[in-house]
Amino acid sequence: MRIVAMEWMSLDAVVQSPMYPDEDASGGFRHGGWHGPYLDEAAQDWVTETITSADAYLFGRGTYDRFAAYWPTAGPEVRVLAEPLNTRPKYVASHRPLTRPWPGAVRLGADVRDALPG
């Protein structure tokens, strides 16, 4: 199985809440949406190609919870991303049971490497 990691991280190691001001304010984070203004057309094309060409997705628990809350009911303007995210397998690295259902999601056990297919 080929795994591609997509991380949006600032030079000072911020990964939280990259796209929208209210995306994830946990821990008092007040800088949501820091990445959105810099996502130009070339970067958007790369993200779209990477997401739509994936056979499956590997998420950490926090990302899974946010994605599972948004993508199943996402509007038609983001259908190109919603369709593969909603229909392809999703593997979640978490010790805790998944509390938010999302079709195709599988919680991986303690040993993520051994739990992944292929």
Biopython code that builds the backbone (N, CA, C, O; Angstrom):
import numpy as np
from Bio.PDB.StructureBuilder import StructureBuilder

atoms = [
    (1, "MET", "N", (0.838, -1.172, 0.000)),
    (1, "MET", "CA", (0.000, 0.000, 0.000)),
    (1, "MET", "C", (0.884, 1.237, 0.000)),
    (1, "MET", "O", (1.835, 1.324, 0.777)),
    (2, "ARG", "N", (0.578, 2.178, -0.855)),
    (2, "ARG", "CA", (1.295, 3.445, -0.936)),
    (2, "ARG", "C", (0.561, 4.471, -0.082)),
    (2, "ARG", "O", (-0.642, 4.672, -0.253)),
    (3, "ILE", "N", (1.268, 5.115, 0.828)),
    (3, "ILE", "CA", (0.672, 6.132, 1.679)),
    (3, "ILE", "C", (1.326, 7.471, 1.378)),
    (3, "ILE", "O", (2.551, 7.593, 1.398)),
    (4, "VAL", "N", (0.507, 8.466, 1.102)),
    (4, "VAL", "CA", (0.982, 9.822, 0.873)),
    (4, "VAL", "C", (0.535, 10.664, 2.056)),
    (4, "VAL", "O", (-0.653, 10.702, 2.378)),
    (5, "ALA", "N", (1.463, 11.328, 2.695)),
    (5, "ALA", "CA", (1.133, 12.189, 3.835)),
    (5, "ALA", "C", (0.943, 13.613, 3.349)),
    (5, "ALA", "O", (1.793, 14.161, 2.648)),
    (6, "MET", "N", (-0.171, 14.201, 3.723)),
    (6, "MET", "CA", (-0.442, 15.604, 3.416)),
    (6, "MET", "C", (-0.501, 16.354, 4.739)),
    (6, "MET", "O", (-1.394, 16.115, 5.552)),
    (7, "GLU", "N", (0.418, 17.233, 4.949)),
    (7, "GLU", "CA", (0.448, 18.039, 6.166)),
    (7, "GLU", "C", (0.488, 19.501, 5.788)),
    (7, "GLU", "O", (1.315, 19.913, 4.974)),
    (8, "TRP", "N", (-0.377, 20.272, 6.359)),
    (8, "TRP", "CA", (-0.317, 21.717, 6.200)),
    (8, "TRP", "C", (0.246, 22.251, 7.497)),
    (8, "TRP", "O", (-0.425, 22.259, 8.529)),
    (9, "MET", "N", (1.480, 22.695, 7.432)),
    (9, "MET", "CA", (2.172, 23.129, 8.638)),
    (9, "MET", "C", (2.879, 24.450, 8.365)),
    (9, "MET", "O", (3.523, 24.628, 7.332)),
    (10, "SER", "N", (2.746, 25.367, 9.308)),
    (10, "SER", "CA", (3.453, 26.636, 9.182)),
    (10, "SER", "C", (4.924, 26.425, 9.520)),
    (10, "SER", "O", (5.301, 25.377, 10.044)),
    (11, "LEU", "N", (5.749, 27.414, 9.222)),
    (11, "LEU", "CA", (7.181, 27.296, 9.516)),
    (11, "LEU", "C", (7.466, 27.191, 11.007)),
    (11, "LEU", "O", (8.525, 26.707, 11.405)),
    (12, "ASP", "N", (6.521, 27.646, 11.839)),
    (12, "ASP", "CA", (6.713, 27.504, 13.284)),
    (12, "ASP", "C", (5.903, 26.327, 13.840)),
    (12, "ASP", "O", (5.555, 26.307, 15.020)),
    (13, "ALA", "N", (5.609, 25.350, 12.980)),
    (13, "ALA", "CA", (5.034, 24.048, 13.333)),
    (13, "ALA", "C", (3.567, 24.072, 13.735)),
    (13, "ALA", "O", (3.130, 23.196, 14.482)),
    (14, "VAL", "N", (2.794, 25.040, 13.267)),
    (14, "VAL", "CA", (1.359, 25.046, 13.521)),
    (14, "VAL", "C", (0.676, 24.177, 12.470)),
    (14, "VAL", "O", (0.903, 24.352, 11.273)),
    (15, "VAL", "N", (-0.161, 23.238, 12.918)),
    (15, "VAL", "CA", (-0.951, 22.427, 12.001)),
    (15, "VAL", "C", (-2.443, 22.593, 12.279)),
    (15, "VAL", "O", (-3.270, 22.182, 11.465)),
    (16, "GLN", "N", (-2.783, 23.168, 13.376)),
    (16, "GLN", "CA", (-4.172, 23.282, 13.806)),
    (16, "GLN", "C", (-4.943, 24.306, 12.976)),
    (16, "GLN", "O", (-4.443, 25.393, 12.689)),
    (17, "SER", "N", (-6.157, 23.946, 12.599)),
    (17, "SER", "CA", (-7.131, 24.848, 12.000)),
    (17, "SER", "C", (-6.601, 25.624, 10.795)),
    (17, "SER", "O", (-6.624, 26.855, 10.809)),
    (18, "PRO", "N", (-6.124, 24.938, 9.751)),
    (18, "PRO", "CA", (-5.494, 25.659, 8.648)),
    (18, "PRO", "C", (-6.447, 26.464, 7.763)),
    (18, "PRO", "O", (-6.049, 27.500, 7.230)),
    (19, "MET", "N", (-7.686, 26.020, 7.593)),
    (19, "MET", "CA", (-8.520, 26.636, 6.556)),
    (19, "MET", "C", (-9.511, 27.695, 7.039)),
    (19, "MET", "O", (-9.719, 28.692, 6.347)),
    (20, "TYR", "N", (-10.121, 27.507, 8.196)),
    (20, "TYR", "CA", (-11.212, 28.396, 8.598)),
    (20, "TYR", "C", (-11.015, 28.890, 10.031)),
    (20, "TYR", "O", (-10.494, 28.156, 10.870)),
    (21, "PRO", "N", (-11.426, 30.122, 10.317)),
    (21, "PRO", "CA", (-11.247, 30.676, 11.658)),
    (21, "PRO", "C", (-11.907, 29.846, 12.757)),
    (21, "PRO", "O", (-11.395, 29.790, 13.876)),
    (22, "ASP", "N", (-13.032, 29.202, 12.456)),
    (22, "ASP", "CA", (-13.747, 28.426, 13.471)),
    (22, "ASP", "C", (-13.555, 26.911, 13.315)),
    (22, "ASP", "O", (-14.307, 26.129, 13.897)),
    (23, "GLU", "N", (-12.574, 26.506, 12.550)),
    (23, "GLU", "CA", (-12.350, 25.087, 12.257)),
    (23, "GLU", "C", (-12.020, 24.275, 13.511)),
    (23, "GLU", "O", (-12.600, 23.211, 13.726)),
    (24, "ASP", "N", (-11.121, 24.754, 14.316)),
    (24, "ASP", "CA", (-10.715, 24.040, 15.533)),
    (24, "ASP", "C", (-10.095, 25.040, 16.504)),
    (24, "ASP", "O", (-8.911, 25.362, 16.416)),
    (25, "ALA", "N", (-10.910, 25.516, 17.419)),
    (25, "ALA", "CA", (-10.433, 26.491, 18.406)),
    (25, "ALA", "C", (-10.060, 25.826, 19.722)),
    (25, "ALA", "O", (-9.918, 26.501, 20.742)),
    (26, "SER", "N", (-9.899, 24.500, 19.706)),
    (26, "SER", "CA", (-9.567, 23.804, 20.948)),
    (26, "SER", "C", (-8.266, 24.340, 21.541)),
    (26, "SER", "O", (-7.356, 24.745, 20.817)),
    (27, "GLY", "N", (-8.198, 24.332, 22.856)),
    (27, "GLY", "CA", (-7.018, 24.821, 23.551)),
    (27, "GLY", "C", (-6.865, 26.338, 23.465)),
    (27, "GLY", "O", (-5.795, 26.870, 23.759)),
    (28, "GLY", "N", (-7.935, 27.041, 23.062)),
    (28, "GLY", "CA", (-7.881, 28.491, 22.953)),
    (28, "GLY", "C", (-7.188, 29.000, 21.698)),
    (28, "GLY", "O", (-6.797, 30.166, 21.639)),
    (29, "PHE", "N", (-7.030, 28.135, 20.686)),
    (29, "PHE", "CA", (-6.341, 28.531, 19.454)),
    (29, "PHE", "C", (-7.124, 29.639, 18.758)),
    (29, "PHE", "O", (-8.315, 29.481, 18.489)),
    (30, "ARG", "N", (-6.468, 30.758, 18.465)),
    (30, "ARG", "CA", (-7.123, 31.939, 17.902)),
    (30, "ARG", "C", (-6.638, 32.287, 16.500)),
    (30, "ARG", "O", (-6.931, 33.377, 16.008)),
    (31, "HIS", "N", (-5.920, 31.411, 15.858)),
    (31, "HIS", "CA", (-5.334, 31.752, 14.561)),
    (31, "HIS", "C", (-5.877, 30.894, 13.424)),
    (31, "HIS", "O", (-5.205, 30.697, 12.412)),
    (32, "GLY", "N", (-7.086, 30.390, 13.591)),
    (32, "GLY", "CA", (-7.693, 29.556, 12.569)),
    (32, "GLY", "C", (-7.771, 30.264, 11.231)),
    (32, "GLY", "O", (-8.015, 31.469, 11.167)),
    (33, "GLY", "N", (-7.564, 29.515, 10.171)),
    (33, "GLY", "CA", (-7.599, 30.058, 8.824)),
    (33, "GLY", "C", (-6.271, 30.604, 8.339)),
    (33, "GLY", "O", (-6.216, 31.317, 7.337)),
    (34, "TRP", "N", (-5.206, 30.273, 9.042)),
    (34, "TRP", "CA", (-3.879, 30.817, 8.722)),
    (34, "TRP", "C", (-3.379, 30.382, 7.343)),
    (34, "TRP", "O", (-2.575, 31.090, 6.736)),
    (35, "HIS", "N", (-3.832, 29.248, 6.840)),
    (35, "HIS", "CA", (-3.314, 28.710, 5.585)),
    (35, "HIS", "C", (-4.143, 29.124, 4.370)),
    (35, "HIS", "O", (-3.602, 29.308, 3.280)),
    (36, "GLY", "N", (-5.437, 29.270, 4.557)),
    (36, "GLY", "CA", (-6.344, 29.546, 3.453)),
    (36, "GLY", "C", (-5.909, 30.645, 2.497)),
    (36, "GLY", "O", (-5.979, 30.445, 1.284)),
    (37, "PRO", "N", (-5.460, 31.802, 2.990)),
    (37, "PRO", "CA", (-5.078, 32.884, 2.079)),
    (37, "PRO", "C", (-3.903, 32.541, 1.155)),
    (37, "PRO", "O", (-3.699, 33.214, 0.144)),
    (38, "TYR", "N", (-3.142, 31.517, 1.488)),
    (38, "TYR", "CA", (-1.958, 31.166, 0.699)),
    (38, "TYR", "C", (-2.194, 29.979, -0.236)),
    (38, "TYR", "O", (-1.280, 29.550, -0.939)),
    (39, "LEU", "N", (-3.409, 29.455, -0.244)),
    (39, "LEU", "CA", (-3.730, 28.292, -1.072)),
    (39, "LEU", "C", (-4.102, 28.785, -2.473)),
    (39, "LEU", "O", (-5.268, 29.055, -2.761)),
    (40, "ASP", "N", (-3.088, 28.898, -3.335)),
    (40, "ASP", "CA", (-3.319, 29.404, -4.684)),
    (40, "ASP", "C", (-3.860, 28.290, -5.589)),
    (40, "ASP", "O", (-4.051, 27.160, -5.140)),
    (41, "GLU", "N", (-4.101, 28.609, -6.848)),
    (41, "GLU", "CA", (-4.696, 27.651, -7.778)),
    (41, "GLU", "C", (-3.833, 26.403, -7.970)),
    (41, "GLU", "O", (-4.362, 25.293, -8.039)),
    (42, "ALA", "N", (-2.528, 26.570, -8.056)),
    (42, "ALA", "CA", (-1.638, 25.408, -8.219)),
    (42, "ALA", "C", (-1.720, 24.492, -6.999)),
    (42, "ALA", "O", (-1.759, 23.269, -7.140)),
    (43, "ALA", "N", (-1.747, 25.076, -5.815)),
    (43, "ALA", "CA", (-1.845, 24.271, -4.590)),
    (43, "ALA", "C", (-3.205, 23.583, -4.506)),
    (43, "ALA", "O", (-3.289, 22.422, -4.105)),
    (44, "GLN", "N", (-4.259, 24.284, -4.878)),
    (44, "GLN", "CA", (-5.587, 23.672, -4.878)),
    (44, "GLN", "C", (-5.660, 22.507, -5.859)),
    (44, "GLN", "O", (-6.269, 21.480, -5.559)),
    (45, "ASP", "N", (-5.047, 22.661, -7.022)),
    (45, "ASP", "CA", (-5.020, 21.572, -7.998)),
    (45, "ASP", "C", (-4.268, 20.365, -7.449)),
    (45, "ASP", "O", (-4.687, 19.227, -7.658)),
    (46, "TRP", "N", (-3.154, 20.606, -6.746)),
    (46, "TRP", "CA", (-2.385, 19.508, -6.172)),
    (46, "TRP", "C", (-3.193, 18.775, -5.107)),
    (46, "TRP", "O", (-3.203, 17.545, -5.074)),
    (47, "VAL", "N", (-3.867, 19.520, -4.240)),
    (47, "VAL", "CA", (-4.692, 18.907, -3.198)),
    (47, "VAL", "C", (-5.799, 18.075, -3.838)),
    (47, "VAL", "O", (-6.031, 16.936, -3.433)),
    (48, "THR", "N", (-6.474, 18.630, -4.822)),
    (48, "THR", "CA", (-7.559, 17.910, -5.488)),
    (48, "THR", "C", (-7.050, 16.634, -6.138)),
    (48, "THR", "O", (-7.665, 15.578, -5.989)),
    (49, "GLU", "N", (-5.948, 16.713, -6.848)),
    (49, "GLU", "CA", (-5.373, 15.531, -7.498)),
    (49, "GLU", "C", (-4.955, 14.479, -6.481)),
    (49, "GLU", "O", (-5.200, 13.289, -6.683)),
    (50, "THR", "N", (-4.337, 14.899, -5.411)),
    (50, "THR", "CA", (-3.874, 13.959, -4.389)),
    (50, "THR", "C", (-5.051, 13.257, -3.722)),
    (50, "THR", "O", (-5.018, 12.040, -3.539)),
    (51, "ILE", "N", (-6.071, 13.992, -3.363)),
    (51, "ILE", "CA", (-7.232, 13.391, -2.698)),
    (51, "ILE", "C", (-8.018, 12.502, -3.653)),
    (51, "ILE", "O", (-8.428, 11.405, -3.274)),
    (52, "THR", "N", (-8.232, 12.951, -4.872)),
    (52, "THR", "CA", (-9.053, 12.161, -5.797)),
    (52, "THR", "C", (-8.332, 10.939, -6.354)),
    (52, "THR", "O", (-8.985, 10.014, -6.837)),
    (53, "SER", "N", (-7.015, 10.914, -6.299)),
    (53, "SER", "CA", (-6.288, 9.758, -6.820)),
    (53, "SER", "C", (-5.962, 8.718, -5.750)),
    (53, "SER", "O", (-5.419, 7.660, -6.067)),
    (54, "ALA", "N", (-6.282, 9.000, -4.511)),
    (54, "ALA", "CA", (-5.986, 8.059, -3.423)),
    (54, "ALA", "C", (-6.956, 6.877, -3.452)),
    (54, "ALA", "O", (-8.126, 7.018, -3.808)),
    (55, "ASP", "N", (-6.436, 5.712, -3.069)),
    (55, "ASP", "CA", (-7.288, 4.530, -2.954)),
    (55, "ASP", "C", (-7.942, 4.443, -1.582)),
    (55, "ASP", "O", (-9.004, 3.840, -1.427)),
    (56, "ALA", "N", (-7.299, 5.052, -0.587)),
    (56, "ALA", "CA", (-7.784, 5.022, 0.792)),
    (56, "ALA", "C", (-7.127, 6.184, 1.536)),
    (56, "ALA", "O", (-6.219, 6.833, 1.017)),
    (57, "TYR", "N", (-7.599, 6.436, 2.759)),
    (57, "TYR", "CA", (-7.091, 7.554, 3.549)),
    (57, "TYR", "C", (-6.728, 7.066, 4.947)),
    (57, "TYR", "O", (-7.387, 6.191, 5.508)),
    (58, "LEU", "N", (-5.679, 7.644, 5.487)),
    (58, "LEU", "CA", (-5.229, 7.339, 6.846)),
    (58, "LEU", "C", (-5.333, 8.625, 7.649)),
    (58, "LEU", "O", (-4.686, 9.621, 7.324)),
    (59, "PHE", "N", (-6.147, 8.603, 8.700)),
    (59, "PHE", "CA", (-6.378, 9.786, 9.518)),
    (59, "PHE", "C", (-5.964, 9.551, 10.959)),
    (59, "PHE", "O", (-6.033, 8.429, 11.460)),
    (60, "GLY", "N", (-5.538, 10.603, 11.616)),
    (60, "GLY", "CA", (-5.458, 10.609, 13.066)),
    (60, "GLY", "C", (-6.861, 10.858, 13.584)),
    (60, "GLY", "O", (-7.752, 11.237, 12.823)),
    (61, "ARG", "N", (-7.060, 10.648, 14.872)),
    (61, "ARG", "CA", (-8.405, 10.730, 15.439)),
    (61, "ARG", "C", (-9.016, 12.123, 15.325)),
    (61, "ARG", "O", (-10.194, 12.246, 14.988)),
    (62, "GLY", "N", (-8.249, 13.168, 15.596)),
    (62, "GLY", "CA", (-8.790, 14.517, 15.537)),
    (62, "GLY", "C", (-9.242, 14.890, 14.134)),
    (62, "GLY", "O", (-10.329, 15.440, 13.956)),
    (63, "THR", "N", (-8.416, 14.596, 13.138)),
    (63, "THR", "CA", (-8.779, 14.890, 11.751)),
    (63, "THR", "C", (-9.989, 14.071, 11.336)),
    (63, "THR", "O", (-10.894, 14.584, 10.678)),
    (64, "TYR", "N", (-10.007, 12.802, 11.715)),
    (64, "TYR", "CA", (-11.157, 11.960, 11.387)),
    (64, "TYR", "C", (-12.444, 12.564, 11.941)),
    (64, "TYR", "O", (-13.432, 12.678, 11.216)),
    (65, "ASP", "N", (-12.443, 12.948, 13.204)),
    (65, "ASP", "CA", (-13.661, 13.494, 13.812)),
    (65, "ASP", "C", (-14.143, 14.740, 13.069)),
    (65, "ASP", "O", (-15.342, 14.889, 12.833)),
    (66, "ARG", "N", (-13.236, 15.626, 12.702)),
    (66, "ARG", "CA", (-13.627, 16.845, 11.975)),
    (66, "ARG", "C", (-14.100, 16.519, 10.554)),
    (66, "ARG", "O", (-15.096, 17.074, 10.091)),
    (67, "PHE", "N", (-13.393, 15.627, 9.867)),
    (67, "PHE", "CA", (-13.787, 15.265, 8.506)),
    (67, "PHE", "C", (-15.131, 14.530, 8.504)),
    (67, "PHE", "O", (-15.986, 14.802, 7.661)),
    (68, "ALA", "N", (-15.317, 13.604, 9.445)),
    (68, "ALA", "CA", (-16.566, 12.836, 9.513)),
    (68, "ALA", "C", (-17.758, 13.734, 9.837)),
    (68, "ALA", "O", (-18.892, 13.403, 9.492)),
    (69, "ALA", "N", (-17.516, 14.846, 10.487)),
    (69, "ALA", "CA", (-18.590, 15.797, 10.784)),
    (69, "ALA", "C", (-18.930, 16.652, 9.565)),
    (69, "ALA", "O", (-20.064, 17.112, 9.428)),
    (70, "TYR", "N", (-17.962, 16.868, 8.683)),
    (70, "TYR", "CA", (-18.171, 17.788, 7.555)),
    (70, "TYR", "C", (-18.477, 17.098, 6.229)),
    (70, "TYR", "O", (-19.485, 17.411, 5.595)),
    (71, "TRP", "N", (-17.632, 16.172, 5.802)),
    (71, "TRP", "CA", (-17.698, 15.668, 4.432)),
    (71, "TRP", "C", (-18.965, 14.904, 4.070)),
    (71, "TRP", "O", (-19.405, 15.026, 2.926)),
    (72, "PRO", "N", (-19.580, 14.134, 4.943)),
    (72, "PRO", "CA", (-20.807, 13.431, 4.530)),
    (72, "PRO", "C", (-21.952, 14.362, 4.130)),
    (72, "PRO", "O", (-22.845, 13.947, 3.391)),
    (73, "THR", "N", (-21.944, 15.597, 4.598)),
    (73, "THR", "CA", (-23.015, 16.530, 4.263)),
    (73, "THR", "C", (-22.489, 17.758, 3.511)),
    (73, "THR", "O", (-23.179, 18.774, 3.425)),
    (74, "ALA", "N", (-21.294, 17.668, 2.976)),
    (74, "ALA", "CA", (-20.697, 18.790, 2.251)),
    (74, "ALA", "C", (-21.528, 19.121, 1.021)),
    (74, "ALA", "O", (-22.147, 18.244, 0.420)),
    (75, "GLY", "N", (-21.533, 20.381, 0.660)),
    (75, "GLY", "CA", (-22.336, 20.855, -0.462)),
    (75, "GLY", "C", (-21.767, 20.497, -1.818)),
    (75, "GLY", "O", (-20.647, 19.997, -1.915)),
    (76, "PRO", "N", (-22.535, 20.751, -2.869)),
    (76, "PRO", "CA", (-22.129, 20.393, -4.228)),
    (76, "PRO", "C", (-20.883, 21.133, -4.709)),
    (76, "PRO", "O", (-20.207, 20.665, -5.625)),
    (77, "GLU", "N", (-20.570, 22.271, -4.111)),
    (77, "GLU", "CA", (-19.395, 23.034, -4.540)),
    (77, "GLU", "C", (-18.083, 22.309, -4.231)),
    (77, "GLU", "O", (-17.045, 22.652, -4.797)),
    (78, "VAL", "N", (-18.117, 21.316, -3.346)),
    (78, "VAL", "CA", (-16.909, 20.540, -3.022)),
    (78, "VAL", "C", (-17.100, 19.058, -3.335)),
    (78, "VAL", "O", (-16.417, 18.205, -2.769)),
    (79, "ARG", "N", (-18.027, 18.761, -4.233)),
    (79, "ARG", "CA", (-18.326, 17.370, -4.581)),
    (79, "ARG", "C", (-17.098, 16.606, -5.065)),
    (79, "ARG", "O", (-16.953, 15.420, -4.767)),
    (80, "VAL", "N", (-16.213, 17.269, -5.807)),
    (80, "VAL", "CA", (-15.028, 16.598, -6.348)),
    (80, "VAL", "C", (-14.179, 16.002, -5.221)),
    (80, "VAL", "O", (-13.528, 14.978, -5.427)),
    (81, "LEU", "N", (-14.172, 16.610, -4.056)),
    (81, "LEU", "CA", (-13.436, 16.064, -2.907)),
    (81, "LEU", "C", (-14.333, 15.171, -2.053)),
    (81, "LEU", "O", (-13.884, 14.143, -1.544)),
    (82, "ALA", "N", (-15.582, 15.555, -1.897)),
    (82, "ALA", "CA", (-16.494, 14.800, -1.028)),
    (82, "ALA", "C", (-16.724, 13.378, -1.536)),
    (82, "ALA", "O", (-16.780, 12.439, -0.742)),
    (83, "GLU", "N", (-16.856, 13.216, -2.835)),
    (83, "GLU", "CA", (-17.161, 11.881, -3.384)),
    (83, "GLU", "C", (-16.100, 10.844, -3.012)),
    (83, "GLU", "O", (-16.455, 9.799, -2.467)),
    (84, "PRO", "N", (-14.825, 11.084, -3.278)),
    (84, "PRO", "CA", (-13.853, 10.058, -2.888)),
    (84, "PRO", "C", (-13.723, 9.919, -1.369)),
    (84, "PRO", "O", (-13.586, 8.805, -0.862)),
    (85, "LEU", "N", (-13.763, 11.026, -0.646)),
    (85, "LEU", "CA", (-13.640, 10.940, 0.810)),
    (85, "LEU", "C", (-14.793, 10.161, 1.426)),
    (85, "LEU", "O", (-14.599, 9.456, 2.416)),
    (86, "ASN", "N", (-15.965, 10.273, 0.869)),
    (86, "ASN", "CA", (-17.132, 9.591, 1.423)),
    (86, "ASN", "C", (-17.274, 8.146, 0.975)),
    (86, "ASN", "O", (-17.983, 7.376, 1.623)),
    (87, "THR", "N", (-16.624, 7.754, -0.111)),
    (87, "THR", "CA", (-16.859, 6.412, -0.657)),
    (87, "THR", "C", (-15.666, 5.463, -0.536)),
    (87, "THR", "O", (-15.838, 4.252, -0.673)),
    (88, "ARG", "N", (-14.485, 5.973, -0.288)),
    (88, "ARG", "CA", (-13.302, 5.114, -0.231)),
    (88, "ARG", "C", (-12.974, 4.742, 1.213)),
    (88, "ARG", "O", (-13.430, 5.396, 2.151)),
    (89, "PRO", "N", (-12.174, 3.680, 1.384)),
    (89, "PRO", "CA", (-11.816, 3.263, 2.743)),
    (89, "PRO", "C", (-11.062, 4.360, 3.504)),
    (89, "PRO", "O", (-10.258, 5.108, 2.948)),
    (90, "LYS", "N", (-11.362, 4.413, 4.795)),
    (90, "LYS", "CA", (-10.713, 5.360, 5.697)),
    (90, "LYS", "C", (-10.195, 4.577, 6.894)),
    (90, "LYS", "O", (-10.955, 3.853, 7.535)),
    (91, "TYR", "N", (-8.913, 4.714, 7.200)),
    (91, "TYR", "CA", (-8.298, 4.047, 8.331)),
    (91, "TYR", "C", (-7.973, 5.110, 9.373)),
    (91, "TYR", "O", (-7.418, 6.162, 9.056)),
    (92, "VAL", "N", (-8.329, 4.818, 10.618)),
    (92, "VAL", "CA", (-8.196, 5.814, 11.677)),
    (92, "VAL", "C", (-7.278, 5.274, 12.764)),
    (92, "VAL", "O", (-7.555, 4.242, 13.375)),
    (93, "ALA", "N", (-6.178, 5.990, 12.993)),
    (93, "ALA", "CA", (-5.247, 5.617, 14.053)),
    (93, "ALA", "C", (-5.800, 6.152, 15.373)),
    (93, "ALA", "O", (-5.688, 7.341, 15.671)),
    (94, "SER", "N", (-6.395, 5.259, 16.154)),
    (94, "SER", "CA", (-6.997, 5.669, 17.422)),
    (94, "SER", "C", (-7.141, 4.463, 18.335)),
    (94, "SER", "O", (-7.498, 3.369, 17.895)),
    (95, "HIS", "N", (-6.861, 4.678, 19.600)),
    (95, "HIS", "CA", (-7.090, 3.620, 20.596)),
    (95, "HIS", "C", (-8.548, 3.610, 21.040)),
    (95, "HIS", "O", (-9.059, 2.582, 21.483)),
    (96, "ARG", "N", (-9.216, 4.757, 20.921)),
    (96, "ARG", "CA", (-10.607, 4.872, 21.361)),
    (96, "ARG", "C", (-11.561, 4.470, 20.240)),
    (96, "ARG", "O", (-11.249, 4.664, 19.066)),
    (97, "PRO", "N", (-12.711, 3.918, 20.587)),
    (97, "PRO", "CA", (-13.710, 3.586, 19.567)),
    (97, "PRO", "C", (-14.163, 4.846, 18.823)),
    (97, "PRO", "O", (-14.170, 5.939, 19.388)),
    (98, "LEU", "N", (-14.533, 4.684, 17.573)),
    (98, "LEU", "CA", (-15.038, 5.805, 16.787)),
    (98, "LEU", "C", (-16.469, 6.096, 17.218)),
    (98, "LEU", "O", (-17.311, 5.198, 17.223)),
    (99, "THR", "N", (-16.743, 7.318, 17.571)),
    (99, "THR", "CA", (-18.085, 7.690, 18.029)),
    (99, "THR", "C", (-18.898, 8.360, 16.930)),
    (99, "THR", "O", (-20.118, 8.478, 17.047)),
    (100, "ARG", "N", (-18.248, 8.791, 15.883)),
    (100, "ARG", "CA", (-18.946, 9.441, 14.761)),
    (100, "ARG", "C", (-18.853, 8.494, 13.567)),
    (100, "ARG", "O", (-17.759, 8.261, 13.053)),
    (101, "PRO", "N", (-19.987, 7.943, 13.115)),
    (101, "PRO", "CA", (-19.936, 7.018, 11.988)),
    (101, "PRO", "C", (-19.637, 7.731, 10.671)),
    (101, "PRO", "O", (-20.068, 8.863, 10.447)),
    (102, "TRP", "N", (-18.896, 7.049, 9.812)),
    (102, "TRP", "CA", (-18.623, 7.533, 8.453)),
    (102, "TRP", "C", (-18.384, 6.272, 7.634)),
    (102, "TRP", "O", (-17.428, 5.544, 7.903)),
    (103, "PRO", "N", (-19.222, 5.993, 6.647)),
    (103, "PRO", "CA", (-19.091, 4.742, 5.888)),
    (103, "PRO", "C", (-17.669, 4.520, 5.375)),
    (103, "PRO", "O", (-17.034, 5.425, 4.834)),
    (104, "GLY", "N", (-17.196, 3.301, 5.562)),
    (104, "GLY", "CA", (-15.867, 2.916, 5.104)),
    (104, "GLY", "C", (-14.763, 3.157, 6.121)),
    (104, "GLY", "O", (-13.598, 2.877, 5.842)),
    (105, "ALA", "N", (-15.111, 3.673, 7.297)),
    (105, "ALA", "CA", (-14.094, 3.967, 8.310)),
    (105, "ALA", "C", (-13.790, 2.730, 9.147)),
    (105, "ALA", "O", (-14.692, 2.014, 9.582)),
    (106, "VAL", "N", (-12.497, 2.496, 9.361)),
    (106, "VAL", "CA", (-12.031, 1.375, 10.164)),
    (106, "VAL", "C", (-11.030, 1.910, 11.180)),
    (106, "VAL", "O", (-10.047, 2.555, 10.817)),
    (107, "ARG", "N", (-11.288, 1.639, 12.445)),
    (107, "ARG", "CA", (-10.342, 2.046, 13.494)),
    (107, "ARG", "C", (-9.218, 1.028, 13.541)),
    (107, "ARG", "O", (-9.449, -0.181, 13.583)),
    (108, "LEU", "N", (-8.001, 1.539, 13.533)),
    (108, "LEU", "CA", (-6.834, 0.669, 13.621)),
    (108, "LEU", "C", (-6.465, 0.485, 15.083)),
    (108, "LEU", "O", (-6.709, 1.368, 15.906)),
    (109, "GLY", "N", (-5.889, -0.636, 15.401)),
    (109, "GLY", "CA", (-5.507, -0.919, 16.775)),
    (109, "GLY", "C", (-4.210, -0.243, 17.173)),
    (109, "GLY", "O", (-3.798, 0.743, 16.563)),
    (110, "ALA", "N", (-3.582, -0.770, 18.178)),
    (110, "ALA", "CA", (-2.374, -0.166, 18.742)),
    (110, "ALA", "C", (-1.208, -0.160, 17.754)),
    (110, "ALA", "O", (-0.401, 0.769, 17.761)),
    (111, "ASP", "N", (-1.111, -1.165, 16.921)),
    (111, "ASP", "CA", (-0.002, -1.237, 15.958)),
    (111, "ASP", "C", (-0.518, -0.882, 14.564)),
    (111, "ASP", "O", (-0.958, -1.751, 13.812)),
    (112, "VAL", "N", (-0.457, 0.390, 14.237)),
    (112, "VAL", "CA", (-1.007, 0.896, 12.983)),
    (112, "VAL", "C", (-0.370, 0.213, 11.780)),
    (112, "VAL", "O", (-1.066, -0.178, 10.843)),
    (113, "ARG", "N", (0.916, 0.072, 11.804)),
    (113, "ARG", "CA", (1.618, -0.525, 10.662)),
    (113, "ARG", "C", (1.112, -1.930, 10.353)),
    (113, "ARG", "O", (0.870, -2.262, 9.193)),
    (114, "ASP", "N", (0.955, -2.747, 11.373)),
    (114, "ASP", "CA", (0.487, -4.108, 11.162)),
    (114, "ASP", "C", (-1.008, -4.173, 10.839)),
    (114, "ASP", "O", (-1.469, -5.143, 10.239)),
    (115, "ALA", "N", (-1.755, -3.160, 11.228)),
    (115, "ALA", "CA", (-3.196, -3.172, 11.014)),
    (115, "ALA", "C", (-3.594, -2.741, 9.601)),
    (115, "ALA", "O", (-4.689, -3.074, 9.149)),
    (116, "LEU", "N", (-2.741, -2.020, 8.906)),
    (116, "LEU", "CA", (-3.068, -1.559, 7.551)),
    (116, "LEU", "C", (-3.045, -2.719, 6.570)),
    (116, "LEU", "O", (-2.168, -3.579, 6.648)),
    (117, "PRO", "N", (-4.004, -2.753, 5.645)),
    (117, "PRO", "CA", (-3.992, -3.822, 4.649)),
    (117, "PRO", "C", (-2.830, -3.655, 3.673)),
    (117, "PRO", "O", (-2.320, -2.554, 3.469)),
    (118, "GLY", "N", (-2.437, -4.748, 3.090)),
    (118, "GLY", "CA", (-1.387, -4.733, 2.069)),
    (118, "GLY", "C", (-0.067, -4.656, 2.654)),
    (118, "GLY", "O", (0.928, -4.634, 1.930)),
]
sb = StructureBuilder()
sb.init_structure("model")
sb.init_model(0)
sb.init_chain("A")
sb.init_seg("    ")
for serial, (resi, resn, name, xyz) in enumerate(atoms, 1):
    if name == "N":
        sb.init_residue(resn, " ", resi, " ")
    sb.init_atom(name, np.array(xyz, "f"), 0.0, 1.0, " ", f" {name:<3s}", serial, name[0])
structure = sb.get_structure()
